[in-house]
Amino acid sequence: MLSGLFYLLFSLLVVTTSGDAAQSQCCFVNPSYAGVCVVDPAAGENCSSILSYLNTAGTAGKTYCGGTPIRGGWKQVRCE
């Protein structure tokens, strides 16, 4: 029983660690932007919040993608 609990906890640790590694960078593309925009999320940010920022008209103040003013049309892609 104890070994089963240990295995379960270890499995959760591995899954959590792997998920964090996947969120270390976010990649986005836009037809009006040359190349792939790679962003390292700051504390409290994630790929979804960054994508929302890039696709919301009138947002300003962040320096994602070289401080691009392009808003709308961004899609998240797998970082390669």
C-alpha positions, 0 to 999 in steps of 0.5 A: 500500500505504501509503495503504491502511494509512493509511486502515485506521488512520484508520478505526479511529480514527474508529470508536474515537472514535465508540464512546467518545462513545456511552459518555459517558452511560448511560441506564436506566429502571425501572418504580419510578423516575420518569423516566430515570436518566442516569449519566456513567460514572467511570473504570473504569466502563461502562454494563454495570457500572452496570446490573449494580450497579443490578440486584444486591440489596444493593449500596450506596455509589454515588449512581447515579440520585440514590442510589436504593435501587431494585434489580432491574428496571433496563433500559438505554435509548438516551440521547436 
